[in-house]
Amino acid sequence: MTYNKACPRNALRISPLAVALAAAFGPAVPAAAESNLAPVVVTATRVEQSSFDLPVSIDSVDAAQLRDQRLGANVSESLVRVPGTVVQNRETYAQEQSIIIRGFGARSQFGVRGVKLIADGIPASTPDGQGGSGLFDLTTAKRIEVLRGAFSSLYGNHSGGVVQVFTEDGPARPTVGLSVSAGSYDTWRAAVKFGGTSGAVNYVGSFSRLESDGYRDWSEATKDQSNVKLRIQTGEKSSLTLVGNYLHQTDNLDPLGLTVAQVRADRKQANPAALTFKTRRDLDNLQAGAVYDIELTPDDSVRALVYGGSRKNEGYVALQANGVTAIDRDFQGVGLRWTHRFGNTLTLTTGAEYERAQDDRTGYANNNGVKGALSRNEINVVRQTGAYAQAQWDVTPAVSLSGGLRYTRVSFDSEDHFINGTNPDDSGSVKHSAWTPTVGAVWKLSPTMNVYANAGRSFETPTFIELAYRPTGQGSGLNFALDPSKSNQYEVGFKAYVTNDIRMNLALFQIDTSDEIVVNTNGGGRATYQNAGDTQRRGIELALDGPLGGGFTGALSATWIKAEFKDAFMTCGGVSLAGGACTAARQVQVDSGNKIPGIPRFSVFGEIAWAYAPLGFSTAFEGRWNGKAEVNDANRSIGNNIANEVDSYFVASLRAGFEQKVGDWKLSEFARVDNLFDKEYIGAIYVNDQNGRYYAPAPE
């Protein structure tokens, strides 16, 4: 199996078949049997409902789309099929993947920013809003839901949306499975999955290991992951679910971004600075949680959640001073939710949440890849407290109203322990809070056609990572002057069944943001941030999927977005600061009307699949077309830093495989080729890099 990798140019490379051996977890449901039913989702309203009847944009990616004939290790393999969503793959596990929803998250220098991540009810984002999709275990995932727009604000501190993964239940009888995949660049992944039911206990779990030499030089990686879920039926109408997840990555190497000239000379090379400073990351993340559900009456149900964990992260960046950062984090949280149904027409949900994370952060000199003298020592604590209420009222059989209100408070406290004659006490604290209301309505024109609209407000605080450094020339310590951004979101949409089986979703949205948080300087893995003025994002999303007859199925998703700055502002983004501070002479104006960098102007995904049941054969052709994107706020080259916008590109994939059943065993084999037509393109952008290292090439 190829992991988003293809053959060297002018050569044909045949990747080994990826083989999966697994005992059947139950009879497979043909796609055609389900296609006329909209997915049941819970993220939008916190209760199970058909996505077709909700006044929001929400999509569900099922287990087959996450794993079948794929490596099954990264969300970029499957979330590409969700409109409004772009996943940037930097081709390094040291940086993780970046999820961009409706233009939010593009500024993230690593991981996920501006999008709330949740795994089985447990946040995979810190209270300040930084997350990592690498925590999602796709081996046991039942589905991933992607909620976009105003209603996501009912989950707290973010702007773009909510991405939530749900682990499947175990099968009725004990079952074990093994999958092994291998492909280009010495990439391989092995996973063991088990599950079953014993009395009142249902269980499922997995262990996996991934290794890869990487497409680019200095990008080797290993990833060990395990996930376990136990559901205990504690009573006739109550259950306790226990979940645990462990992620371990050792010496994941980071080749950094390249300049235009470096891409043209050798797109597979590591940036020379990566080799000098031995840029890399070690990560350990362990978390566990318990969810208790009880139905008190036929109309009342309660859910209680408690979780905790630890995370150790050590990263080497391309700087000598403070070029090694070590974070030892403990985190925990609780939540309580009550749902009451007033007959068959009104449902009310209220709840409260508390999250806390404490980072013991130290910094050291990076002496060409060797940890040097201590240069930073502090304890950072962030807390998020939230209370919310949301309701759905079926006014008539044809009209339904939804709405909600949330109060969120986020506090930051930093205690500096590195104080000497030249380094003052930089301790400090700041608090941010906001009310975020949202409202929506659905008008059912017919049993197969719905029109909806929604509006709401969201807010997004800076993260501790974005607060970590003040802009050059403003002294040491955290940048507590950085304010949250606030967004007013509007959306209208149309949902319909074009035929009995083919479903269509169409959405038009506009998002007006004030105090947008933008990258001010960015070099060597260290970035500073500032508030710009107003921005606006306007776009259209379209999705079509369903059976086409004759064993064929099809899927199409398309997004067009115009994301631009509405106010001019000054920035140092893209300006090399070597040899001096960001003085007025070094600043650059970002003009009103400039495009927000890192956001493709359009993205299109299409898939045609065919299955022939008598032979157990299936195959599919996938295509992905992304539009141009800017690399810095100035939308132009600055000084010696050549800033070419990233060109549009089209890449295709082809996959095929067989499946057999032998007694109680199910066997499957497949082969897959990504980037079928050998396209050279940029897979991710390092926004506003001050040395012009904007580009992360994708495998050709």
N, C-alpha and C positions, 0 to 999 in steps of 0.2 A: 504494500500500500504506500502511496506517496503522501507525504504530509505537506501539502501546499508546495511541493517541490517538483521540479521537472528535470528534463535531461540537459546536459551541457549542450551548448549550441553546436549545430552541425554534427550531432551524434545522436543515435537512438539508444536510450537507456531503458531497459525493461526492469521495472521494480519487482521484487518478489511478491508473490500473492500474499495477501493478508488472510490468514486462516482463523476462523473462530469456531470453537467446539463448545457447545453449551447444551445442557439438558433443557428441554422445552419448558418454559414457564407457564404454558397454557396455549391453547389454540390461537393461532394468529387470526386477526380480524382483517379481512380484505379491505383495502382502501375504499372500494366502491360502496361497501356496506355502511361506512361511517360518513361518507362525503356529504350527505344531505343534512348532516347535523352540525351546527356551529359548535366549536369547542366550549366546554364548560370551564369557566375561569373564576378565580376568587380574588385576585389582586385588586380589581377595580372597586369592589364594594365590601370585601372581606367576608362575603357569603357566596356560596356557589350559585352561579347564574350563567345562562347562555350569553356568549359574547355578542351574539346577534342583537340582543334586546337591550344592550347597554349604550348610554350616550357618550361613549368614549372610544378611543382607538386603542385596542388591546388585541394582541395576537398570542397564540399558543404554539410552541414548537414541540412536537411530540417526540417520544423516545426513538422511533424509527428515523426521524429526521436528524436526531442528534448523533446516532451511532451507526445506522446501517450503511455499509460500504464507505465508512469514514474511519479516520484514526480515532475519533471520539475523545480527543484530549483538550480541544480548544473551542470556545464559543464562536470564533470566527468561521468555523466550518459550517455552522448552521444558522446563526442569527442574521446572516446576509440575506435570508429570505424574508425578513421582517421589514416592511416599509418604514421609512423614517429613521432607520438604524444603520449605522456604518461601524464596522469593527476594524480598527487599524492593527495590523500585525507587524511589529517591529522586528520580527524574526530573531528575537532573543528572549529567553525566559527570564533573564535578569530584569527586564522592564515590564513584563506582562503585556496583555493586550488592552487597547483603549476602545471603550464602547462610546460611540457618539450618537445621541438621540436628539433629533431635531436641532442639530448644531451645537448642543451642549456637551461638553466633555472634550472638545477638540484641543483645548489648551493644555491638557494633562501631559506632563513630561514623562510619567510612567503610571501604569495602572489605570483605574477608572475614576473619573472626577465629574461631579455634576449629575450623576446617575446613582440612585439608591439600589444597592445589591442586597438580596435576601436569600438565604438558603434554609428551607424548612422552618421559616419563621424567625430564624436567627440572622441578624444583620451581618452581611459580609462587607459592610462599609463601616468605618469608624464614625463616632458621633459627629465629627466635624466634616465628614463627607468624602473621605478618601477610601477607595475600595480596590479589591483585586478579584477578577473573574476566575483566576486560577484556583480559588477555593471551591468552585463548583465541581462536584464529582459527576461527570457525565456517564460513568459506567452504570450507576444506579438511578440516574435521573428518569423520572416519569415524564416530565415536561418542563419547559421554561416559558414563563409568561412575561411579555414585554408590554408594559402600560406606558402610554405616552400622553402628554398634555396635562390639563389643569388638575384632573383628579389625582394625579400622582403626588400633588402637594399635601395630601392628607397623610402621607408617610413621613413628612418632616423636611429636613434640611437638604434640598437639592433643587435643581431646575428642570432637568431633562425628562426624567421618567423613572420607572421602577422595573428592574429585571429580577425576577424571582424564580428560583429553581425548586422543584418539588421531587423528593425521593419517592420512588415507587414502593408499594407494599410487597412483602415477600409472597411467594406462591403458596398454594394449599399444602404441598408436600415438600420435604427437603429436596433441594435442587442445588447443583453446583455447575459452574461453567468456566471455561477458559477461552480467552481470545489472545491471539498473537498476531501482531502486524509488523511488517518491515518494509522499508522503502529507501528512497534516495538519501544521500548524505549520511549513511549509516544511522538512519533513524529507525528505532524500533520501540514497540510498546507491548507489554504483556499485562494482562489483567485477569484476576480471579474474582468471580462473583458467586455468592451463595445466598440462600434464603430458604424460608419454609415457615411452617406454622406448627406450634406445639402447645396444645391446649389453648389457653387464653393469650399466648404470646405469639406475635407475628414478627418475623425478623428478616432483614436483608442487609448485606454488606458487600464490600469489595476491597481489594488491594490491587494497586497497579504501579508499574514502574515504566518510565519513559527515558530513553537516552537518545541523544542526537549530536552529531558533530556540527550541525548547523550549515545553512547555505553559505554564510559568510565566514571568513577567517575570524578566529577568536569569538566564536558563538556557541561553543560546546555547552551542553546542558544535560542535567539529570533531574528527574521529578518523580518522587515517591508520594503516593497518596492513598489514603484509606478512608472509608466512609461506612458508618454502621447506623442502622435505625431499628429500634425495637418498639413495637406498639403492643401495650398490655391492656386487655379489656378488663378494667377494674370493676365494672358493673354492667347492668343491662344497657345503660345509656351514658356510660362514662368510660374514658380511656386515658391512659398515660403513654405518651410517646417520648422515647429517649433517643437522642441523636448525638453522634460524635464524629468529628472530622479531623484528620491529621494530614498536613502537607509539609514535605521536607524537600528542599532544593539546596544542593551543595555546589559551590564554585560554579555557578551559572555565569558564563562569561558574556561581556557586553562589548560589541564591536563599535558602538556609538554611531552617530550619523556621519554622513559624508558630504563634502561640498560638491558642487556641479562638476568641477574638474576631476575630482576623485571618482565620481560615478562614471564619468566618461573613460577614465584611464583603466579602472578595474572595479566593477561594481561589487565584486565579492570580497574586496579587501576590508580589513578593519581600519578604522581611523588610526593613524600613527600614535595619537595621544592615548588610545586604548591600550596599545602595547607598552607604551612608556609607563603608564600608571597602573597597568594590570587591572583595568576596570572589571568589576565582577560583583556578585551578590550571593550571600548565604541567607537562607530563610527557613525558619521553623514556625509552623502555626498549628496550635492544638486548641480545639474548642469543643464544648459539649453543652447540651441544653435539654430541658424537659418541658413538654407541653401537656397540660391537663385540660381535657375537654369534657364537659358534662352538660347534659340536657336536663334542666331543672323541671321544666314543664313542656308540654307540646309547643309552647310559644316562646320559651326562654332558654337560651343556651349561654354558657360562660366558657371562656378560654383563658387560662393563666399560663404564662411563659416565664422561665428563668434560664439564664445561660451565663457562661463565663469561659475564659480561655486565656492563653498567653501567646505572644508572638515575639520572636527574636529575629532581627534583621540587621545584617552588617553589609554595608555597601561601600565599594571603592569607586570614586569618581575621578575624573581627569583634572584634578587640582592638587597642588602640593599642600597648601594651607587648608586645614580642616577637610582634607580630601577623603577621610574615612569616617563614616557615620555608623554608629551602632545604636540600635533602639531595642530596648527590652520592655515589652508592653504587656500589661495585664488589663483585661477588659471584662466587663460584666454588664448585665442588664436584666430588667424585669418588665413584664407587660401584663395587663388585665383588660379583658374585653367582654362586653355583655351585648347580646343581640336579643331583641324582642320583636315579635311579629304581632301586629294588630290586625287580626283576621288575615285575609288573603290580599289586602291592598296596601298595607303600610308596614315597612320594616325599618327599625331603628337600631343602630349600632353605636355604642359609646365605648371609649377606652382611654387608657393612660399608659405611658411608657417612660422608662428611665434607662439611660445608657451612660456608661462611664468608661473611659480609657485613660490609663496612666502610662506615660512613656518615660522611662529612664534613658535619657539621650546623652550620649557622649560623642565627641569628635576628636579626631587625631590627625596628625600630619600624614600625608601619603607620600612616602619616600620611595618613589618608583615601584609601587606595589607592596611595600613593606610598611606596616603600621608604625607610626612614629610617636612623637610626644603628644600628650593630652592637650587639646586646645578648646574643648567645650565640655561642659558637664552641667546638666540641668534636669529637672523633673517637670514634665508637662502633663497637665491633667485637663481633659475636656469632658464636659457633661452635656447631655441633651435630655431635656424633660419635655414631654409632649402630652397633650390631652386633646381628644377629638370626638366629634359626633357626626355621623352621616346617616342619611335616611333615603329611602326610595318609596314613592307613593304612586300607585297606579290609580290615577285620577279617574280614568275611564278605561274600557278595554283597549282603546286606541292611543291613549296618552299616558305617559309615565314621566314623573318628575324625580330628579335625584339632586342631592345637595349635601354639603358637608362644611364643617368649620374646624380648624385645628389651631391650637396655640403651641408654639414651639419656642423653647428658650435654650440657647447654647452658650455655655460659659467656658472660657479659657483661663487657665492659671499656670504660670511658669515660675519656677523657683530656681534661680541661678546659683550653682555651686562652684563656678569657675571665676573666682574674683581675685585679682592681684593688682599690682601697681598700674598696669596698663590696661587692664580689663575691668570695667566697673561692674557693679551689681545690676544686671539687666532683668531682674525679676519684674513681674507685672501680671496684670489680669485685665480681661475685658469680657463683657456679656453682650449678647445680641438676642433679640426676641422679635417675634412677628405673629400676627394673626393671618391665616391663609384660608379664605373662604373659596368655595367652588360650587357651581350649580350647573345642572344639565337637564335636558328634556329629550324624550323620544316620541315621535309621532309615527304610529304604525299605519302606513298608507294601505297596506294589505298584509296578508300572512307572509308574503315573501319580500316586502319592501318596507324599510324603515328610514326615516329622516331624523337626524338628531343635531343638537347644538349644545355646547358647553362653554363656560368661561370661569376663570379663577385666577388666583394670585399665588405665587410661589416666592420663596426666598432661599438664598444660598450663601452661607457664611464662607469665609476663607478657611482653609485647613491649617493645621499647625505647620505642615510642610510649606504652605504658601506664606505663613507668618514668620518662617524661620529666619529670614534675613531682611534687614531694611535695605532700601535702595542705596546704591553706592553714594557715599558722601553724607549719609544721614546718621552715621554712628553705628554702634553695635547693638545687639539685642533684637527682640522680636518686633515685627512690624505691626504693632497694635493699631496703627492708624488705618489699616486696610478695612474697609467696610463691606458688609454683605451686599450682594446684588439682589434686586427685586424685579420680578417679572409679572406682567399681566398677560394671561394666555386666553386666546379665543379660538374656537373651532366649530365648524359645521361639517356634517358628513351625511353620507348616504350608504346604506347597506341593503343588498338585494341578492336574491338568487336568480341569476340570469336564466338558468334552467333549473330543473328539480335538484340538480347536484352541483352546479357550478356557482360558487359564492363570490360576490364582489363587494369590496369595501372601498369607499372613496372619502377622503378627508381633506379639507382646506383649513389651514391654521395660520395664525399670526401671533407672535410673541414680542411684546415690547418690554425691554429690560432697561433699568436704570442702574447706575454704578456698576456696570459690567466689570468683573475682575479679569485683568489681562496680564500677560507676561510683560515685565518691564525690561529685565535683562536675563540672559540665559546663556551660560557657558560652562563647559566642563562638567555638566551634571548638576550645577547649582543655578537656581533661578530666583529672581525677585519679582514681586507683583505690585500692581497698582490698580486703582479704580479709574476706568475711562468714563465717558459720559453715557449717553443712551445708545442702545443698539436695537435692531429689529430683525426678526426672522419671520419670513413668510414662505409658505410652501404648500405643495399638493402631494398627497400620498394615494397610491392606487394598489389594490391587491386583488388578484383573481386566482382561484384554484379549484380543482375538481377533476372528475373523470371525463375522458374524451371519447370513450368507447373503444372496443377492440383491444382491451388491455392497456390502453394508454391513459396516463394522467398528466396534467399540466399544472404549472404554478407560475405566476408572474407577479412581481412587486416592483413598483417604480416610485421614485421620490424626486421632486424638484424643489430646491430650496434657495432662497435669496437671503443671505445673512450679511448684514452690513452695519458699519458704525454710522450712527446718525449725528454724532458730535465729533469735531476735531479734537485731538489731544496730542501732547508731546510724549515721546517715548525714547528709550535707549535700546529698544529691541533691535537686534541686528547690528549693533555698533560694538566693535571690539573695544573693551575697556582697558586693554593692556597699557600700562604706563600712566594711568590717570583715572580720575573719577569721571562720572557722567556729568560733565560740566554743560553749561548752556550751549557751548559751541559744538558739543558732541550729540546733542539731542536732535531728534528728527520729528517732524510733524506727521501725524496720521490724519489724513483728510476725511472730512465727512463724505460718506458714500463709499469709502473703502470696504472691501469684502473682509469679513472675519476669517482669518487664516485657518487652515486645516479642515475645512468643510467642503466636500465635493459639491459642485453645483447641481449635480443630479446623480442618482444611482439607480441601476436597473438590475434585477435578477430574474432569470427565467430558467425553467426546468421542464424537460419533456422526458417522462419515464415510461417504460413498457415492461410488462411482466407476462410471462407465459407459464401458467400454473402447472400444466402437465409435466414440464421439465424442471420446475422449481427455479426457472431462470428469470432474472430481472436486470435491466440496464437503464441508464439515464444519461442524458446530455445536459450539462448545466452551463449557463453563461452569465457573466457579471460584467456590467458596463458602468464605469464611474467617470464622472465629469472632472473638469479642471478644479484645482484648489490652490489658493495662495499659501505662501510659506511664512510670511510675516505681516504685521499690521500695516506697514508702509506700502505693501503691495508692489514693491520695486526693489532693485538692488541699492545697497547703501555702501558707499566707499568701495572697498575691495571685496566686499561680500556680495558675490553674484547670487541673486535671488530669482531664479526662474520658477514660475508657477509650475506645479505638477500637472503634466498633461493628462488628458482623458485617456482611458485605456479600456480594452475589452479582453477578458480572459475567459477561457472555456475549460471545462473538465468533462471527462468521460469515465464512466464506471460500469462494471458488469460483474455478475456473480451468480452462483448457484446455491441452492439450499436443498438438503435432503433430511429425511427423518428415518432413523433406523432404531426401531423399538422405542425406548424412552429417550434416545439421544437425537439432538438436532445438530446437524453439521452445516456449516456454510463457508464458502470460499469466495473471494472477490479480488479483483484488480482495479486500480484506479490511477488515472493520470490527470494531474492538475496542470494548468497553463498549457493546454494541449497544443496551441499554435505558437509557443515559444516567444511570448510577448515580454519585452523588457519594460518594466514599470516600477513605480515607487509605491511601496506598500504602506508607508507611514511617514508622517512629517513631524520633525522636532520644531515646533513653532517658535519663531523669533530667536533662533540660535545665534548668539552674538559673533560666532566665528564662521557663519555661513554653512554650518554642518546641519543642514535642514533635512537631509534625505536618507531614508532607510530603504534600500533597494529590496524588492521582492524576488524570489527565485524565478529565473526565466525558464 
